[in-house]
Amino acid sequence: MYKRILITGVSRPGGIGSELARKFAESGYVVYTHGSAEYDEAIGYSDAGKKRSMEKVTRLEDSDLSTKEGVEKLLAELSNHEPFSHMILCHAHSTECEMEDWTFEEINSHLLTNVTSSMLLIQAFRKNFEDTAGCITLFTSGQELGPMTNEIPYAVSKAAVANLAVQASHILGIMDIRVNAVNPGPTDTGYIKDPELYHEIESRFNAKRWGTPSDVANLLLFLHSREGAWITGQVINSEGGFRR
């Protein structure tokens, strides 16, 4: 029996989401992905709008998960497919925003995308869950490990995501669904443009290299496997010894 998995945050080749989709497909999962190329373009990623050719992966239509319409669009499309037993919520809204630049819209773009849409996707997962063991992984950012003062709206939303994983694990545990959150630490996905800053961050890892999307995917393959069946309700910091 094939395991079906939904992976969000998949919209450019260099991102964590694309590597997750590739590795889970190679491991025998039937993979469905969702993303927003429009968001990647707004952030300025060089590979925005490009697609990674992957077999056994079905790409759902893009939508903006910071809007009610965008979330409802994704939920409606999911209702046309068979139920999933696995889900990885890798999508995020993340911008630098100093305190003097906080606005109602900026704060809520983070909360709606990172928290509200994740809650509604978990609700839909529970409602349509197929009768088998399952697993959900969310992404957090180590906001409790050190200051993130130039991106507090993002940090606050990710703190809520970490708690969501813990709370949801108690509700869904009776259905044999495990829920965890992973902080992958700084991961080389092309978001650092300054070479000096890139190498300065690189020096803070034990191995003197950045974390890679493949490092993240390897951990999640374990969490979603039978070997990871005893892990739930955890917030896992997998940062390669990164020193703040």
Secondary structure per residue as TSV (DSSP state, phi and psi in degrees):
chain	resnum	aa	ss	phi	psi
A	1	M	-	360.0	127.0
A	2	Y	-	-76.3	141.2
A	3	K	-	-92.9	132.7
A	4	R	E	-101.5	135.8
A	5	I	E	-135.1	139.1
A	6	L	E	-103.2	129.3
A	7	I	E	-123.7	119.4
A	8	T	E	-95.0	168.9
A	9	G	S	75.3	31.4
A	10	V	-	-114.7	99.5
A	11	S	-	-150.4	5.2
A	12	R	S	-154.2	147.4
A	13	P	T	-59.1	-34.7
A	14	G	T	-84.5	-1.7
A	15	G	S	-83.7	163.6
A	16	I	H	-60.9	-40.0
A	17	G	H	-58.2	-41.9
A	18	S	H	-64.8	-39.5
A	19	E	H	-68.2	-38.4
A	20	L	H	-59.3	-46.9
A	21	A	H	-60.4	-43.4
A	22	R	H	-63.8	-47.9
A	23	K	H	-70.5	-37.6
A	24	F	H	-68.9	-37.2
A	25	A	H	-64.0	-43.3
A	26	E	H	-64.3	-24.6
A	27	S	T	-88.5	4.0
A	28	G	T	102.3	3.5
A	29	Y	-	-78.5	150.5
A	30	V	E	-89.4	114.8
A	31	V	E	-108.6	131.5
A	32	Y	E	-118.0	134.4
A	33	T	E	-123.9	153.9
A	34	H	E	-139.9	144.5
A	35	G	-	-160.0	-170.5
A	36	S	-	-145.2	96.7
A	37	A	H	-63.7	-29.4
A	38	E	H	-62.5	-40.0
A	39	Y	H	-65.2	-45.1
A	40	D	H	-59.3	-39.3
A	41	E	H	-67.1	-38.8
A	42	A	H	-66.6	-34.3
A	43	I	H	-74.4	-28.2
A	44	G	T	98.5	23.2
A	45	Y	-	-67.0	137.3
A	46	S	T	-67.6	-25.8
A	47	D	T	-100.8	16.6
A	48	A	T	-59.7	136.0
A	49	G	T	85.8	-12.7
A	50	K	-	-85.0	153.5
A	51	K	-	-122.7	144.1
A	52	R	-	-96.1	124.8
A	53	S	-	-71.6	118.6
A	54	M	-	-138.9	133.7
A	55	E	T	-82.1	155.6
A	56	K	T	62.3	24.5
A	57	V	E	-124.1	126.0
A	58	T	E	-105.3	119.9
A	59	R	E	-92.0	121.6
A	60	L	-	-79.4	164.1
A	61	E	-	-68.4	137.6
A	62	D	-	-58.5	146.8
A	63	S	-	-159.2	160.1
A	64	D	-	-91.4	110.3
A	65	L	T	-80.9	7.1
A	66	S	T	-90.9	0.0
A	67	T	S	-121.5	150.1
A	68	K	H	-60.1	-40.6
A	69	E	H	-65.0	-39.6
A	70	G	H	-66.8	-41.0
A	71	V	H	-66.6	-45.1
A	72	E	H	-63.4	-33.9
A	73	K	H	-63.2	-45.0
A	74	L	H	-66.0	-45.1
A	75	L	H	-61.7	-38.7
A	76	A	H	-65.3	-40.6
A	77	E	H	-67.4	-38.6
A	78	L	H	-64.0	-32.5
A	79	S	T	-65.7	-15.9
A	80	N	T	-86.4	-2.4
A	81	H	S	-114.3	163.7
A	82	E	-	-64.6	157.4
A	83	P	-	-61.5	154.4
A	84	F	-	-101.8	151.9
A	85	S	S	-111.2	-7.7
A	86	H	E	-138.1	148.9
A	87	M	E	-151.9	136.3
A	88	I	E	-123.7	119.3
A	89	L	E	-99.7	93.3
A	90	C	-	-102.1	-5.1
A	91	H	-	-71.3	154.1
A	92	A	-	-160.7	149.6
A	93	H	-	-108.0	123.3
A	94	S	-	-144.6	116.6
A	95	T	-	-137.6	150.6
A	96	E	-	-75.4	135.9
A	97	C	B	-155.3	103.0
A	98	E	-	-68.0	158.5
A	99	M	G	-55.3	-38.6
A	100	E	G	-68.6	-13.5
A	101	D	G	-101.7	2.9
A	102	W	-	-61.6	136.7
A	103	T	-	-136.1	163.3
A	104	F	H	-56.1	-45.7
A	105	E	H	-66.9	-42.6
A	106	E	H	-64.4	-45.1
A	107	I	H	-62.5	-46.6
A	108	N	H	-73.8	-23.7
A	109	S	H	-61.5	-39.3
A	110	H	H	-68.6	-47.6
A	111	L	H	-65.7	-43.5
A	112	L	I	-66.0	-44.9
A	113	T	I	-70.7	-48.9
A	114	N	I	-82.9	-31.9
A	115	V	I	-107.9	-60.0
A	116	T	I	-60.5	-48.2
A	117	S	H	-63.8	-35.7
A	118	S	H	-65.6	-41.1
A	119	M	H	-62.0	-42.7
A	120	L	H	-70.4	-33.7
A	121	L	H	-69.0	-37.6
A	122	I	H	-66.5	-40.1
A	123	Q	H	-59.4	-45.6
A	124	A	H	-66.5	-37.9
A	125	F	H	-59.4	-46.0
A	126	R	H	-62.9	-42.2
A	127	K	H	-64.9	-38.1
A	128	N	T	-106.8	14.8
A	129	F	-	-63.2	133.7
A	130	E	-	-77.6	153.7
A	131	D	S	-77.9	78.3
A	132	T	S	-162.2	173.9
A	133	A	-	-67.9	144.3
A	134	G	E	-140.1	173.8
A	135	C	E	-154.6	139.6
A	136	I	E	-126.3	135.0
A	137	T	E	-124.3	131.4
A	138	L	E	-109.7	167.0
A	139	F	E	-117.1	130.7
A	140	T	-	-120.8	-173.5
A	141	S	-	-137.4	21.8
A	142	G	-	65.8	26.1
A	143	Q	T	-64.1	-19.6
A	144	E	T	-85.4	-5.6
A	145	L	S	-93.7	-14.0
A	146	G	S	-179.6	172.2
A	147	P	-	-69.4	144.4
A	148	M	-	-134.2	56.0
A	149	T	T	-69.6	-17.4
A	150	N	T	-95.8	6.8
A	151	E	B	-148.9	49.4
A	152	I	H	-63.3	-40.7
A	153	P	H	-56.0	-39.7
A	154	Y	H	-66.2	-47.0
A	155	A	H	-61.1	-42.7
A	156	V	H	-63.6	-42.6
A	157	S	H	-65.3	-36.9
A	158	K	H	-73.0	-29.1
A	159	A	H	-63.8	-38.5
A	160	A	H	-65.9	-38.2
A	161	V	H	-63.2	-41.9
A	162	A	H	-59.9	-43.6
A	163	N	H	-70.0	-33.7
A	164	L	H	-58.8	-41.3
A	165	A	H	-61.2	-44.1
A	166	V	H	-64.9	-48.2
A	167	Q	H	-64.6	-44.6
A	168	A	H	-65.2	-30.7
A	169	S	H	-62.2	-32.4
A	170	H	H	-72.8	-39.9
A	171	I	H	-69.2	-43.5
A	172	L	H	-88.1	-9.8
A	173	G	G	-59.6	-34.5
A	174	I	G	-68.8	-15.2
A	175	M	G	-98.6	9.2
A	176	D	T	61.8	39.3
A	177	I	E	-111.9	123.9
A	178	R	E	-94.8	144.6
A	179	V	E	-135.2	127.0
A	180	N	E	-137.6	164.8
A	181	A	E	-123.5	141.6
A	182	V	E	-121.4	131.8
A	183	N	E	-104.2	108.1
A	184	P	-	-82.0	-1.5
A	185	G	-	69.0	-178.4
A	186	P	S	-58.0	123.1
A	187	T	B	-124.0	134.2
A	188	D	-	-76.9	91.6
A	189	T	S	-118.1	13.4
A	190	G	S	91.4	13.1
A	191	Y	-	-89.3	-13.9
A	192	I	-	-96.1	116.3
A	193	K	-	-95.9	-23.9
A	194	D	-	-84.1	113.6
A	195	P	H	-57.5	-38.4
A	196	E	H	-64.8	-44.2
A	197	L	H	-66.2	-39.3
A	198	Y	H	-57.1	-48.2
A	199	H	H	-73.1	-30.7
A	200	E	H	-65.2	-43.5
A	201	I	H	-66.0	-40.8
A	202	E	H	-55.8	-37.5
A	203	S	T	-69.5	-14.0
A	204	R	T	-86.8	-6.3
A	205	F	S	-89.8	150.4
A	206	N	T	-58.4	-41.1
A	207	A	T	-86.9	2.9
A	208	K	S	56.2	37.3
A	209	R	S	-145.1	155.0
A	210	W	-	-68.9	156.0
A	211	G	B	-68.8	151.4
A	212	T	-	-118.4	158.6
A	213	P	H	-55.4	-31.0
A	214	S	H	-66.8	-36.8
A	215	D	H	-59.5	-42.8
A	216	V	H	-65.1	-46.2
A	217	A	H	-62.2	-38.2
A	218	N	H	-61.1	-41.7
A	219	L	H	-64.6	-44.0
A	220	L	H	-70.2	-32.1
A	221	L	H	-59.8	-39.3
A	222	F	H	-66.9	-47.2
A	223	L	H	-60.0	-34.0
A	224	H	T	-90.6	3.0
A	225	S	S	-95.1	172.6
A	226	R	G	-62.1	-34.1
A	227	E	G	-64.3	-23.0
A	228	G	G	-97.1	15.0
A	229	A	T	-67.8	-12.5
A	230	W	T	-100.3	9.0
A	231	I	-	-111.4	116.4
A	232	T	-	-156.1	153.2
A	233	G	S	71.2	22.3
A	234	Q	-	-109.8	148.9
A	235	V	E	-109.4	110.8
A	236	I	E	-104.4	119.1
A	237	N	E	-93.9	108.0
A	238	S	-	-117.5	85.5
A	239	E	-	-119.6	7.7
A	240	G	T	61.5	30.9
A	241	G	T	75.5	19.6
A	242	F	-	-56.7	132.5
A	243	R	-	-107.7	123.2
A	244	R	-	-83.0	360.0
